[in-house]
Amino acid sequence: MQKENEKTTETAVMTAMAQFLSDIWFEDEIRDQPEQMAEIFDAILVTEVGDYQDLRIKMINCSNTIKTLVKALEPFSDLEIRKAYQKMLTA
């Protein structure tokens, strides 16, 4: 990441975000990750390591982030999402 107040263009940022979202959406089954993360976190939370509050907060934040992404893209088909990414990447 660049430091604050350095010159960049909004389209460059949006293109980078579109590429990032495209990469994670189509390379991993991201729709299944909230449940997978919950299963992993549940297993960790019953251990001594899971009793560490900062770790719990980080796990909850990660889970919430991925749930938000999945929810935001849920109404759209993979084809619609792919077309939107391609449009942004070529803009």
PDB file of N, CA, C and O in Angstrom:
ATOM      1  N   MET A   1       0.828  -1.175   0.000  1.00  0.00           N
ATOM      2  CA  MET A   1       0.000   0.000   0.000  1.00  0.00           C
ATOM      3  C   MET A   1       0.876   1.243   0.000  1.00  0.00           C
ATOM      4  O   MET A   1       1.990   1.251   0.524  1.00  0.00           O
ATOM      5  N   GLN A   2       0.344   2.271  -0.595  1.00  0.00           N
ATOM      6  CA  GLN A   2       1.069   3.530  -0.609  1.00  0.00           C
ATOM      7  C   GLN A   2       0.755   4.316   0.655  1.00  0.00           C
ATOM      8  O   GLN A   2      -0.219   4.047   1.357  1.00  0.00           O
ATOM      9  N   LYS A   3       1.601   5.282   0.917  1.00  0.00           N
ATOM     10  CA  LYS A   3       1.363   6.166   2.047  1.00  0.00           C
ATOM     11  C   LYS A   3       0.268   7.149   1.687  1.00  0.00           C
ATOM     12  O   LYS A   3      -0.013   7.373   0.510  1.00  0.00           O
ATOM     13  N   GLU A   4      -0.344   7.729   2.693  1.00  0.00           N
ATOM     14  CA  GLU A   4      -1.385   8.730   2.471  1.00  0.00           C
ATOM     15  C   GLU A   4      -0.854   9.902   1.677  1.00  0.00           C
ATOM     16  O   GLU A   4       0.334  10.219   1.741  1.00  0.00           O
ATOM     17  N   ASN A   5      -1.722  10.538   0.938  1.00  0.00           N
ATOM     18  CA  ASN A   5      -1.451  11.741   0.164  1.00  0.00           C
ATOM     19  C   ASN A   5      -0.525  11.528  -1.025  1.00  0.00           C
ATOM     20  O   ASN A   5      -0.027  12.497  -1.598  1.00  0.00           O
ATOM     21  N   GLU A   6      -0.285  10.274  -1.407  1.00  0.00           N
ATOM     22  CA  GLU A   6       0.482  10.034  -2.619  1.00  0.00           C
ATOM     23  C   GLU A   6      -0.489   9.946  -3.784  1.00  0.00           C
ATOM     24  O   GLU A   6      -1.623   9.491  -3.630  1.00  0.00           O
ATOM     25  N   LYS A   7      -0.038  10.383  -4.941  1.00  0.00           N
ATOM     26  CA  LYS A   7      -0.904  10.415  -6.111  1.00  0.00           C
ATOM     27  C   LYS A   7      -1.248   9.001  -6.577  1.00  0.00           C
ATOM     28  O   LYS A   7      -0.371   8.150  -6.724  1.00  0.00           O
ATOM     29  N   THR A   8      -2.513   8.772  -6.801  1.00  0.00           N
ATOM     30  CA  THR A   8      -3.015   7.545  -7.403  1.00  0.00           C
ATOM     31  C   THR A   8      -4.345   7.890  -8.035  1.00  0.00           C
ATOM     32  O   THR A   8      -4.912   8.947  -7.760  1.00  0.00           O
ATOM     33  N   THR A   9      -4.838   7.019  -8.869  1.00  0.00           N
ATOM     34  CA  THR A   9      -6.131   7.300  -9.489  1.00  0.00           C
ATOM     35  C   THR A   9      -7.182   6.390  -8.892  1.00  0.00           C
ATOM     36  O   THR A   9      -6.898   5.260  -8.493  1.00  0.00           O
ATOM     37  N   GLU A  10      -8.390   6.896  -8.839  1.00  0.00           N
ATOM     38  CA  GLU A  10      -9.496   6.094  -8.300  1.00  0.00           C
ATOM     39  C   GLU A  10      -9.696   4.843  -9.137  1.00  0.00           C
ATOM     40  O   GLU A  10      -9.987   3.775  -8.598  1.00  0.00           O
ATOM     41  N   THR A  11      -9.544   4.964 -10.445  1.00  0.00           N
ATOM     42  CA  THR A  11      -9.750   3.786 -11.294  1.00  0.00           C
ATOM     43  C   THR A  11      -8.694   2.725 -11.026  1.00  0.00           C
ATOM     44  O   THR A  11      -8.984   1.532 -11.121  1.00  0.00           O
ATOM     45  N   ALA A  12      -7.469   3.138 -10.691  1.00  0.00           N
ATOM     46  CA  ALA A  12      -6.427   2.160 -10.379  1.00  0.00           C
ATOM     47  C   ALA A  12      -6.799   1.386  -9.116  1.00  0.00           C
ATOM     48  O   ALA A  12      -6.605   0.172  -9.048  1.00  0.00           O
ATOM     49  N   VAL A  13      -7.326   2.082  -8.129  1.00  0.00           N
ATOM     50  CA  VAL A  13      -7.753   1.430  -6.889  1.00  0.00           C
ATOM     51  C   VAL A  13      -8.908   0.476  -7.169  1.00  0.00           C
ATOM     52  O   VAL A  13      -8.902  -0.665  -6.707  1.00  0.00           O
ATOM     53  N   MET A  14      -9.894   0.942  -7.921  1.00  0.00           N
ATOM     54  CA  MET A  14     -11.056   0.105  -8.220  1.00  0.00           C
ATOM     55  C   MET A  14     -10.659  -1.103  -9.065  1.00  0.00           C
ATOM     56  O   MET A  14     -11.193  -2.196  -8.875  1.00  0.00           O
ATOM     57  N   THR A  15      -9.728  -0.912  -9.993  1.00  0.00           N
ATOM     58  CA  THR A  15      -9.255  -2.023 -10.811  1.00  0.00           C
ATOM     59  C   THR A  15      -8.542  -3.054  -9.938  1.00  0.00           C
ATOM     60  O   THR A  15      -8.747  -4.257 -10.099  1.00  0.00           O
ATOM     61  N   ALA A  16      -7.715  -2.587  -9.026  1.00  0.00           N
ATOM     62  CA  ALA A  16      -7.019  -3.503  -8.116  1.00  0.00           C
ATOM     63  C   ALA A  16      -8.015  -4.259  -7.240  1.00  0.00           C
ATOM     64  O   ALA A  16      -7.853  -5.457  -7.010  1.00  0.00           O
ATOM     65  N   MET A  17      -9.040  -3.571  -6.753  1.00  0.00           N
ATOM     66  CA  MET A  17     -10.062  -4.235  -5.936  1.00  0.00           C
ATOM     67  C   MET A  17     -10.846  -5.248  -6.758  1.00  0.00           C
ATOM     68  O   MET A  17     -11.141  -6.342  -6.275  1.00  0.00           O
ATOM     69  N   ALA A  18     -11.182  -4.899  -7.985  1.00  0.00           N
ATOM     70  CA  ALA A  18     -11.903  -5.828  -8.855  1.00  0.00           C
ATOM     71  C   ALA A  18     -11.062  -7.074  -9.108  1.00  0.00           C
ATOM     72  O   ALA A  18     -11.583  -8.189  -9.095  1.00  0.00           O
ATOM     73  N   GLN A  19      -9.764  -6.888  -9.338  1.00  0.00           N
ATOM     74  CA  GLN A  19      -8.887  -8.036  -9.564  1.00  0.00           C
ATOM     75  C   GLN A  19      -8.802  -8.908  -8.316  1.00  0.00           C
ATOM     76  O   GLN A  19      -8.860 -10.135  -8.409  1.00  0.00           O
ATOM     77  N   PHE A  20      -8.664  -8.286  -7.164  1.00  0.00           N
ATOM     78  CA  PHE A  20      -8.611  -9.015  -5.899  1.00  0.00           C
ATOM     79  C   PHE A  20      -9.886  -9.833  -5.681  1.00  0.00           C
ATOM     80  O   PHE A  20      -9.825 -11.026  -5.383  1.00  0.00           O
ATOM     81  N   LEU A  21     -11.032  -9.181  -5.832  1.00  0.00           N
ATOM     82  CA  LEU A  21     -12.297  -9.879  -5.635  1.00  0.00           C
ATOM     83  C   LEU A  21     -12.482 -11.004  -6.645  1.00  0.00           C
ATOM     84  O   LEU A  21     -12.981 -12.076  -6.302  1.00  0.00           O
ATOM     85  N   SER A  22     -12.088 -10.763  -7.870  1.00  0.00           N
ATOM     86  CA  SER A  22     -12.182 -11.788  -8.899  1.00  0.00           C
ATOM     87  C   SER A  22     -11.310 -12.985  -8.535  1.00  0.00           C
ATOM     88  O   SER A  22     -11.738 -14.133  -8.657  1.00  0.00           O
ATOM     89  N   ASP A  23     -10.102 -12.714  -8.093  1.00  0.00           N
ATOM     90  CA  ASP A  23      -9.185 -13.795  -7.732  1.00  0.00           C
ATOM     91  C   ASP A  23      -9.742 -14.654  -6.603  1.00  0.00           C
ATOM     92  O   ASP A  23      -9.730 -15.882  -6.688  1.00  0.00           O
ATOM     93  N   ILE A  24     -10.226 -14.011  -5.551  1.00  0.00           N
ATOM     94  CA  ILE A  24     -10.693 -14.814  -4.426  1.00  0.00           C
ATOM     95  C   ILE A  24     -12.045 -15.456  -4.698  1.00  0.00           C
ATOM     96  O   ILE A  24     -12.315 -16.547  -4.197  1.00  0.00           O
ATOM     97  N   TRP A  25     -12.898 -14.806  -5.478  1.00  0.00           N
ATOM     98  CA  TRP A  25     -14.226 -15.353  -5.725  1.00  0.00           C
ATOM     99  C   TRP A  25     -14.171 -16.604  -6.589  1.00  0.00           C
ATOM    100  O   TRP A  25     -14.897 -17.563  -6.327  1.00  0.00           O
ATOM    101  N   PHE A  26     -13.338 -16.614  -7.597  1.00  0.00           N
ATOM    102  CA  PHE A  26     -13.345 -17.714  -8.548  1.00  0.00           C
ATOM    103  C   PHE A  26     -12.272 -18.763  -8.279  1.00  0.00           C
ATOM    104  O   PHE A  26     -12.382 -19.873  -8.800  1.00  0.00           O
ATOM    105  N   GLU A  27     -11.250 -18.470  -7.500  1.00  0.00           N
ATOM    106  CA  GLU A  27     -10.229 -19.464  -7.226  1.00  0.00           C
ATOM    107  C   GLU A  27     -10.557 -20.298  -6.001  1.00  0.00           C
ATOM    108  O   GLU A  27     -10.142 -21.455  -5.922  1.00  0.00           O
ATOM    109  N   ASP A  28     -11.270 -19.762  -5.070  1.00  0.00           N
ATOM    110  CA  ASP A  28     -11.687 -20.490  -3.879  1.00  0.00           C
ATOM    111  C   ASP A  28     -13.205 -20.541  -3.872  1.00  0.00           C
ATOM    112  O   ASP A  28     -13.867 -19.680  -4.453  1.00  0.00           O
ATOM    113  N   GLU A  29     -13.744 -21.540  -3.221  1.00  0.00           N
ATOM    114  CA  GLU A  29     -15.196 -21.571  -3.048  1.00  0.00           C
ATOM    115  C   GLU A  29     -15.540 -20.693  -1.856  1.00  0.00           C
ATOM    116  O   GLU A  29     -15.803 -21.182  -0.757  1.00  0.00           O
ATOM    117  N   ILE A  30     -15.533 -19.411  -2.090  1.00  0.00           N
ATOM    118  CA  ILE A  30     -15.693 -18.452  -1.003  1.00  0.00           C
ATOM    119  C   ILE A  30     -17.079 -18.524  -0.373  1.00  0.00           C
ATOM    120  O   ILE A  30     -17.252 -18.159   0.790  1.00  0.00           O
ATOM    121  N   ARG A  31     -18.045 -18.983  -1.118  1.00  0.00           N
ATOM    122  CA  ARG A  31     -19.401 -19.090  -0.556  1.00  0.00           C
ATOM    123  C   ARG A  31     -19.448 -20.066   0.616  1.00  0.00           C
ATOM    124  O   ARG A  31     -20.271 -19.914   1.518  1.00  0.00           O
ATOM    125  N   ASP A  32     -18.574 -21.062   0.606  1.00  0.00           N
ATOM    126  CA  ASP A  32     -18.557 -22.067   1.667  1.00  0.00           C
ATOM    127  C   ASP A  32     -17.686 -21.656   2.847  1.00  0.00           C
ATOM    128  O   ASP A  32     -17.725 -22.297   3.897  1.00  0.00           O
ATOM    129  N   GLN A  33     -16.910 -20.609   2.688  1.00  0.00           N
ATOM    130  CA  GLN A  33     -15.956 -20.260   3.724  1.00  0.00           C
ATOM    131  C   GLN A  33     -16.562 -19.808   5.049  1.00  0.00           C
ATOM    132  O   GLN A  33     -15.990 -20.129   6.091  1.00  0.00           O
ATOM    133  N   PRO A  34     -17.682 -19.085   5.081  1.00  0.00           N
ATOM    134  CA  PRO A  34     -18.220 -18.736   6.405  1.00  0.00           C
ATOM    135  C   PRO A  34     -18.491 -19.966   7.275  1.00  0.00           C
ATOM    136  O   PRO A  34     -18.179 -19.965   8.466  1.00  0.00           O
ATOM    137  N   GLU A  35     -19.064 -21.000   6.692  1.00  0.00           N
ATOM    138  CA  GLU A  35     -19.328 -22.214   7.459  1.00  0.00           C
ATOM    139  C   GLU A  35     -18.038 -22.942   7.814  1.00  0.00           C
ATOM    140  O   GLU A  35     -17.901 -23.467   8.919  1.00  0.00           O
ATOM    141  N   GLN A  36     -17.093 -22.974   6.879  1.00  0.00           N
ATOM    142  CA  GLN A  36     -15.811 -23.624   7.139  1.00  0.00           C
ATOM    143  C   GLN A  36     -15.050 -22.895   8.239  1.00  0.00           C
ATOM    144  O   GLN A  36     -14.466 -23.525   9.121  1.00  0.00           O
ATOM    145  N   MET A  37     -15.059 -21.565   8.183  1.00  0.00           N
ATOM    146  CA  MET A  37     -14.382 -20.787   9.211  1.00  0.00           C
ATOM    147  C   MET A  37     -15.046 -20.984  10.565  1.00  0.00           C
ATOM    148  O   MET A  37     -14.357 -21.092  11.580  1.00  0.00           O
ATOM    149  N   ALA A  38     -16.366 -21.032  10.594  1.00  0.00           N
ATOM    150  CA  ALA A  38     -17.072 -21.250  11.857  1.00  0.00           C
ATOM    151  C   ALA A  38     -16.687 -22.596  12.459  1.00  0.00           C
ATOM    152  O   ALA A  38     -16.489 -22.704  13.669  1.00  0.00           O
ATOM    153  N   GLU A  39     -16.581 -23.620  11.618  1.00  0.00           N
ATOM    154  CA  GLU A  39     -16.191 -24.951  12.091  1.00  0.00           C
ATOM    155  C   GLU A  39     -14.769 -24.919  12.676  1.00  0.00           C
ATOM    156  O   GLU A  39     -14.515 -25.481  13.742  1.00  0.00           O
ATOM    157  N   ILE A  40     -13.863 -24.265  11.973  1.00  0.00           N
ATOM    158  CA  ILE A  40     -12.481 -24.155  12.454  1.00  0.00           C
ATOM    159  C   ILE A  40     -12.431 -23.369  13.762  1.00  0.00           C
ATOM    160  O   ILE A  40     -11.781 -23.782  14.722  1.00  0.00           O
ATOM    161  N   PHE A  41     -13.124 -22.233  13.787  1.00  0.00           N
ATOM    162  CA  PHE A  41     -13.104 -21.387  14.973  1.00  0.00           C
ATOM    163  C   PHE A  41     -13.733 -22.101  16.167  1.00  0.00           C
ATOM    164  O   PHE A  41     -13.226 -21.988  17.284  1.00  0.00           O
ATOM    165  N   ASP A  42     -14.818 -22.829  15.955  1.00  0.00           N
ATOM    166  CA  ASP A  42     -15.437 -23.581  17.047  1.00  0.00           C
ATOM    167  C   ASP A  42     -14.459 -24.584  17.640  1.00  0.00           C
ATOM    168  O   ASP A  42     -14.404 -24.759  18.857  1.00  0.00           O
ATOM    169  N   ALA A  43     -13.689 -25.242  16.782  1.00  0.00           N
ATOM    170  CA  ALA A  43     -12.705 -26.214  17.257  1.00  0.00           C
ATOM    171  C   ALA A  43     -11.592 -25.523  18.048  1.00  0.00           C
ATOM    172  O   ALA A  43     -11.136 -26.045  19.066  1.00  0.00           O
ATOM    173  N   ILE A  44     -11.160 -24.366  17.585  1.00  0.00           N
ATOM    174  CA  ILE A  44     -10.093 -23.633  18.273  1.00  0.00           C
ATOM    175  C   ILE A  44     -10.576 -23.073  19.606  1.00  0.00           C
ATOM    176  O   ILE A  44      -9.841 -23.085  20.593  1.00  0.00           O
ATOM    177  N   LEU A  45     -11.807 -22.585  19.633  1.00  0.00           N
ATOM    178  CA  LEU A  45     -12.314 -21.901  20.828  1.00  0.00           C
ATOM    179  C   LEU A  45     -12.417 -22.809  22.047  1.00  0.00           C
ATOM    180  O   LEU A  45     -12.429 -22.309  23.172  1.00  0.00           O
ATOM    181  N   VAL A  46     -12.490 -24.108  21.867  1.00  0.00           N
ATOM    182  CA  VAL A  46     -12.572 -25.014  23.016  1.00  0.00           C
ATOM    183  C   VAL A  46     -11.188 -25.414  23.524  1.00  0.00           C
ATOM    184  O   VAL A  46     -11.074 -26.185  24.476  1.00  0.00           O
ATOM    185  N   THR A  47     -10.141 -24.891  22.892  1.00  0.00           N
ATOM    186  CA  THR A  47      -8.776 -25.178  23.330  1.00  0.00           C
ATOM    187  C   THR A  47      -8.250 -24.022  24.165  1.00  0.00           C
ATOM    188  O   THR A  47      -8.886 -22.973  24.263  1.00  0.00           O
ATOM    189  N   GLU A  48      -7.096 -24.224  24.759  1.00  0.00           N
ATOM    190  CA  GLU A  48      -6.467 -23.167  25.551  1.00  0.00           C
ATOM    191  C   GLU A  48      -6.088 -21.981  24.666  1.00  0.00           C
ATOM    192  O   GLU A  48      -6.192 -20.829  25.089  1.00  0.00           O
ATOM    193  N   VAL A  49      -5.655 -22.259  23.457  1.00  0.00           N
ATOM    194  CA  VAL A  49      -5.310 -21.192  22.517  1.00  0.00           C
ATOM    195  C   VAL A  49      -6.530 -20.319  22.238  1.00  0.00           C
ATOM    196  O   VAL A  49      -6.407 -19.099  22.121  1.00  0.00           O
ATOM    197  N   GLY A  50      -7.701 -20.934  22.131  1.00  0.00           N
ATOM    198  CA  GLY A  50      -8.924 -20.209  21.833  1.00  0.00           C
ATOM    199  C   GLY A  50      -9.390 -19.318  22.961  1.00  0.00           C
ATOM    200  O   GLY A  50     -10.313 -18.522  22.784  1.00  0.00           O
ATOM    201  N   ASP A  51      -8.763 -19.439  24.118  1.00  0.00           N
ATOM    202  CA  ASP A  51      -9.138 -18.614  25.257  1.00  0.00           C
ATOM    203  C   ASP A  51      -8.464 -17.247  25.206  1.00  0.00           C
ATOM    204  O   ASP A  51      -8.705 -16.406  26.072  1.00  0.00           O
ATOM    205  N   TYR A  52      -7.636 -17.021  24.214  1.00  0.00           N
ATOM    206  CA  TYR A  52      -6.905 -15.772  24.035  1.00  0.00           C
ATOM    207  C   TYR A  52      -7.831 -14.750  23.382  1.00  0.00           C
ATOM    208  O   TYR A  52      -8.213 -14.923  22.225  1.00  0.00           O
ATOM    209  N   GLN A  53      -8.199 -13.695  24.099  1.00  0.00           N
ATOM    210  CA  GLN A  53      -9.221 -12.753  23.651  1.00  0.00           C
ATOM    211  C   GLN A  53      -8.873 -12.055  22.333  1.00  0.00           C
ATOM    212  O   GLN A  53      -9.741 -11.892  21.476  1.00  0.00           O
ATOM    213  N   ASP A  54      -7.623 -11.646  22.164  1.00  0.00           N
ATOM    214  CA  ASP A  54      -7.245 -10.975  20.913  1.00  0.00           C
ATOM    215  C   ASP A  54      -7.442 -11.909  19.716  1.00  0.00           C
ATOM    216  O   ASP A  54      -7.876 -11.472  18.650  1.00  0.00           O
ATOM    217  N   LEU A  55      -7.124 -13.183  19.893  1.00  0.00           N
ATOM    218  CA  LEU A  55      -7.328 -14.162  18.825  1.00  0.00           C
ATOM    219  C   LEU A  55      -8.813 -14.321  18.522  1.00  0.00           C
ATOM    220  O   LEU A  55      -9.203 -14.397  17.357  1.00  0.00           O
ATOM    221  N   ARG A  56      -9.633 -14.372  19.549  1.00  0.00           N
ATOM    222  CA  ARG A  56     -11.082 -14.470  19.351  1.00  0.00           C
ATOM    223  C   ARG A  56     -11.606 -13.285  18.542  1.00  0.00           C
ATOM    224  O   ARG A  56     -12.414 -13.461  17.630  1.00  0.00           O
ATOM    225  N   ILE A  57     -11.150 -12.092  18.874  1.00  0.00           N
ATOM    226  CA  ILE A  57     -11.596 -10.881  18.174  1.00  0.00           C
ATOM    227  C   ILE A  57     -11.180 -10.939  16.708  1.00  0.00           C
ATOM    228  O   ILE A  57     -11.970 -10.607  15.825  1.00  0.00           O
ATOM    229  N   LYS A  58      -9.943 -11.358  16.447  1.00  0.00           N
ATOM    230  CA  LYS A  58      -9.470 -11.473  15.064  1.00  0.00           C
ATOM    231  C   LYS A  58     -10.275 -12.511  14.292  1.00  0.00           C
ATOM    232  O   LYS A  58     -10.605 -12.292  13.126  1.00  0.00           O
ATOM    233  N   MET A  59     -10.594 -13.634  14.920  1.00  0.00           N
ATOM    234  CA  MET A  59     -11.372 -14.671  14.252  1.00  0.00           C
ATOM    235  C   MET A  59     -12.776 -14.168  13.924  1.00  0.00           C
ATOM    236  O   MET A  59     -13.286 -14.420  12.833  1.00  0.00           O
ATOM    237  N   ILE A  60     -13.388 -13.474  14.845  1.00  0.00           N
ATOM    238  CA  ILE A  60     -14.729 -12.927  14.616  1.00  0.00           C
ATOM    239  C   ILE A  60     -14.696 -11.886  13.495  1.00  0.00           C
ATOM    240  O   ILE A  60     -15.584 -11.867  12.643  1.00  0.00           O
ATOM    241  N   ASN A  61     -13.679 -11.023  13.490  1.00  0.00           N
ATOM    242  CA  ASN A  61     -13.564 -10.018  12.431  1.00  0.00           C
ATOM    243  C   ASN A  61     -13.378 -10.667  11.065  1.00  0.00           C
ATOM    244  O   ASN A  61     -13.993 -10.233  10.091  1.00  0.00           O
ATOM    245  N   CYS A  62     -12.546 -11.694  10.976  1.00  0.00           N
ATOM    246  CA  CYS A  62     -12.343 -12.407   9.705  1.00  0.00           C
ATOM    247  C   CYS A  62     -13.655 -13.032   9.236  1.00  0.00           C
ATOM    248  O   CYS A  62     -14.017 -12.930   8.064  1.00  0.00           O
ATOM    249  N   SER A  63     -14.346 -13.662  10.141  1.00  0.00           N
ATOM    250  CA  SER A  63     -15.616 -14.303   9.817  1.00  0.00           C
ATOM    251  C   SER A  63     -16.630 -13.274   9.330  1.00  0.00           C
ATOM    252  O   SER A  63     -17.319 -13.502   8.336  1.00  0.00           O
ATOM    253  N   ASN A  64     -16.723 -12.157  10.016  1.00  0.00           N
ATOM    254  CA  ASN A  64     -17.667 -11.105   9.619  1.00  0.00           C
ATOM    255  C   ASN A  64     -17.332 -10.526   8.250  1.00  0.00           C
ATOM    256  O   ASN A  64     -18.234 -10.235   7.464  1.00  0.00           O
ATOM    257  N   THR A  65     -16.052 -10.356   7.960  1.00  0.00           N
ATOM    258  CA  THR A  65     -15.634  -9.818   6.667  1.00  0.00           C
ATOM    259  C   THR A  65     -16.047 -10.732   5.536  1.00  0.00           C
ATOM    260  O   THR A  65     -16.612 -10.274   4.543  1.00  0.00           O
ATOM    261  N   ILE A  66     -15.777 -12.011   5.669  1.00  0.00           N
ATOM    262  CA  ILE A  66     -16.106 -12.948   4.592  1.00  0.00           C
ATOM    263  C   ILE A  66     -17.621 -13.095   4.454  1.00  0.00           C
ATOM    264  O   ILE A  66     -18.124 -13.240   3.340  1.00  0.00           O
ATOM    265  N   LYS A  67     -18.346 -13.059   5.556  1.00  0.00           N
ATOM    266  CA  LYS A  67     -19.815 -13.119   5.490  1.00  0.00           C
ATOM    267  C   LYS A  67     -20.366 -11.898   4.754  1.00  0.00           C
ATOM    268  O   LYS A  67     -21.304 -12.018   3.966  1.00  0.00           O
ATOM    269  N   THR A  68     -19.787 -10.734   5.007  1.00  0.00           N
ATOM    270  CA  THR A  68     -20.230  -9.509   4.348  1.00  0.00           C
ATOM    271  C   THR A  68     -20.004  -9.584   2.845  1.00  0.00           C
ATOM    272  O   THR A  68     -20.868  -9.184   2.064  1.00  0.00           O
ATOM    273  N   LEU A  69     -18.850 -10.092   2.439  1.00  0.00           N
ATOM    274  CA  LEU A  69     -18.558 -10.242   1.012  1.00  0.00           C
ATOM    275  C   LEU A  69     -19.521 -11.221   0.358  1.00  0.00           C
ATOM    276  O   LEU A  69     -20.074 -10.938  -0.705  1.00  0.00           O
ATOM    277  N   VAL A  70     -19.720 -12.360   0.984  1.00  0.00           N
ATOM    278  CA  VAL A  70     -20.630 -13.365   0.429  1.00  0.00           C
ATOM    279  C   VAL A  70     -22.048 -12.804   0.330  1.00  0.00           C
ATOM    280  O   VAL A  70     -22.730 -13.012  -0.673  1.00  0.00           O
ATOM    281  N   LYS A  71     -22.488 -12.100   1.359  1.00  0.00           N
ATOM    282  CA  LYS A  71     -23.838 -11.526   1.352  1.00  0.00           C
ATOM    283  C   LYS A  71     -23.982 -10.471   0.254  1.00  0.00           C
ATOM    284  O   LYS A  71     -25.019 -10.400  -0.406  1.00  0.00           O
ATOM    285  N   ALA A  72     -22.944  -9.652   0.058  1.00  0.00           N
ATOM    286  CA  ALA A  72     -23.000  -8.598  -0.956  1.00  0.00           C
ATOM    287  C   ALA A  72     -23.118  -9.178  -2.362  1.00  0.00           C
ATOM    288  O   ALA A  72     -23.796  -8.605  -3.215  1.00  0.00           O
ATOM    289  N   LEU A  73     -22.468 -10.301  -2.607  1.00  0.00           N
ATOM    290  CA  LEU A  73     -22.469 -10.887  -3.948  1.00  0.00           C
ATOM    291  C   LEU A  73     -23.518 -11.983  -4.129  1.00  0.00           C
ATOM    292  O   LEU A  73     -23.708 -12.485  -5.237  1.00  0.00           O
ATOM    293  N   GLU A  74     -24.186 -12.348  -3.063  1.00  0.00           N
ATOM    294  CA  GLU A  74     -25.167 -13.436  -3.086  1.00  0.00           C
ATOM    295  C   GLU A  74     -26.275 -13.285  -4.136  1.00  0.00           C
ATOM    296  O   GLU A  74     -26.654 -14.279  -4.755  1.00  0.00           O
ATOM    297  N   PRO A  75     -26.805 -12.080  -4.357  1.00  0.00           N
ATOM    298  CA  PRO A  75     -27.910 -11.947  -5.314  1.00  0.00           C
ATOM    299  C   PRO A  75     -27.512 -12.186  -6.776  1.00  0.00           C
ATOM    300  O   PRO A  75     -28.379 -12.304  -7.642  1.00  0.00           O
ATOM    301  N   PHE A  76     -26.219 -12.257  -7.048  1.00  0.00           N
ATOM    302  CA  PHE A  76     -25.758 -12.319  -8.424  1.00  0.00           C
ATOM    303  C   PHE A  76     -25.229 -13.708  -8.785  1.00  0.00           C
ATOM    304  O   PHE A  76     -24.696 -14.429  -7.942  1.00  0.00           O
ATOM    305  N   SER A  77     -25.391 -14.057 -10.049  1.00  0.00           N
ATOM    306  CA  SER A  77     -24.843 -15.329 -10.526  1.00  0.00           C
ATOM    307  C   SER A  77     -23.341 -15.172 -10.761  1.00  0.00           C
ATOM    308  O   SER A  77     -22.826 -14.057 -10.845  1.00  0.00           O
ATOM    309  N   ASP A  78     -22.650 -16.307 -10.865  1.00  0.00           N
ATOM    310  CA  ASP A  78     -21.221 -16.252 -11.156  1.00  0.00           C
ATOM    311  C   ASP A  78     -20.961 -15.538 -12.477  1.00  0.00           C
ATOM    312  O   ASP A  78     -19.980 -14.806 -12.607  1.00  0.00           O
ATOM    313  N   LEU A  79     -21.831 -15.747 -13.450  1.00  0.00           N
ATOM    314  CA  LEU A  79     -21.660 -15.101 -14.749  1.00  0.00           C
ATOM    315  C   LEU A  79     -21.785 -13.581 -14.623  1.00  0.00           C
ATOM    316  O   LEU A  79     -20.984 -12.840 -15.192  1.00  0.00           O
ATOM    317  N   GLU A  80     -22.784 -13.121 -13.881  1.00  0.00           N
ATOM    318  CA  GLU A  80     -22.953 -11.680 -13.676  1.00  0.00           C
ATOM    319  C   GLU A  80     -21.742 -11.084 -12.955  1.00  0.00           C
ATOM    320  O   GLU A  80     -21.278  -9.997 -13.299  1.00  0.00           O
ATOM    321  N   ILE A  81     -21.241 -11.799 -11.965  1.00  0.00           N
ATOM    322  CA  ILE A  81     -20.086 -11.328 -11.203  1.00  0.00           C
ATOM    323  C   ILE A  81     -18.854 -11.283 -12.099  1.00  0.00           C
ATOM    324  O   ILE A  81     -18.105 -10.306 -12.082  1.00  0.00           O
ATOM    325  N   ARG A  82     -18.643 -12.335 -12.877  1.00  0.00           N
ATOM    326  CA  ARG A  82     -17.485 -12.390 -13.771  1.00  0.00           C
ATOM    327  C   ARG A  82     -17.537 -11.240 -14.787  1.00  0.00           C
ATOM    328  O   ARG A  82     -16.519 -10.600 -15.049  1.00  0.00           O
ATOM    329  N   LYS A  83     -18.721 -10.977 -15.358  1.00  0.00           N
ATOM    330  CA  LYS A  83     -18.861  -9.881 -16.318  1.00  0.00           C
ATOM    331  C   LYS A  83     -18.559  -8.534 -15.667  1.00  0.00           C
ATOM    332  O   LYS A  83     -17.905  -7.685 -16.273  1.00  0.00           O
ATOM    333  N   ALA A  84     -19.025  -8.338 -14.454  1.00  0.00           N
ATOM    334  CA  ALA A  84     -18.768  -7.079 -13.747  1.00  0.00           C
ATOM    335  C   ALA A  84     -17.274  -6.896 -13.478  1.00  0.00           C
ATOM    336  O   ALA A  84     -16.738  -5.802 -13.656  1.00  0.00           O
ATOM    337  N   TYR A  85     -16.607  -7.965 -13.050  1.00  0.00           N
ATOM    338  CA  TYR A  85     -15.164  -7.885 -12.823  1.00  0.00           C
ATOM    339  C   TYR A  85     -14.443  -7.551 -14.120  1.00  0.00           C
ATOM    340  O   TYR A  85     -13.580  -6.673 -14.150  1.00  0.00           O
ATOM    341  N   GLN A  86     -14.800  -8.258 -15.196  1.00  0.00           N
ATOM    342  CA  GLN A  86     -14.137  -8.016 -16.476  1.00  0.00           C
ATOM    343  C   GLN A  86     -14.345  -6.580 -16.951  1.00  0.00           C
ATOM    344  O   GLN A  86     -13.425  -5.949 -17.470  1.00  0.00           O
ATOM    345  N   LYS A  87     -15.557  -6.075 -16.768  1.00  0.00           N
ATOM    346  CA  LYS A  87     -15.853  -4.692 -17.165  1.00  0.00           C
ATOM    347  C   LYS A  87     -14.975  -3.721 -16.392  1.00  0.00           C
ATOM    348  O   LYS A  87     -14.432  -2.779 -16.968  1.00  0.00           O
ATOM    349  N   MET A  88     -14.834  -3.944 -15.093  1.00  0.00           N
ATOM    350  CA  MET A  88     -14.025  -3.054 -14.263  1.00  0.00           C
ATOM    351  C   MET A  88     -12.553  -3.174 -14.626  1.00  0.00           C
ATOM    352  O   MET A  88     -11.838  -2.172 -14.653  1.00  0.00           O
ATOM    353  N   LEU A  89     -12.098  -4.378 -14.904  1.00  0.00           N
ATOM    354  CA  LEU A  89     -10.685  -4.580 -15.212  1.00  0.00           C
ATOM    355  C   LEU A  89     -10.291  -3.962 -16.548  1.00  0.00           C
ATOM    356  O   LEU A  89      -9.129  -3.606 -16.745  1.00  0.00           O
ATOM    357  N   THR A  90     -11.240  -3.831 -17.463  1.00  0.00           N
ATOM    358  CA  THR A  90     -10.931  -3.260 -18.766  1.00  0.00           C
ATOM    359  C   THR A  90     -11.295  -1.782 -18.854  1.00  0.00           C
ATOM    360  O   THR A  90     -11.080  -1.150 -19.889  1.00  0.00           O
ATOM    361  N   ALA A  91     -11.835  -1.237 -17.791  1.00  0.00           N
ATOM    362  CA  ALA A  91     -12.227   0.185 -17.793  1.00  0.00           C
ATOM    363  C   ALA A  91     -11.019   1.087 -17.771  1.00  0.00           C
ATOM    364  O   ALA A  91     -11.160   2.310 -17.769  1.00  0.00           O
TER     365      ALA A  91
END
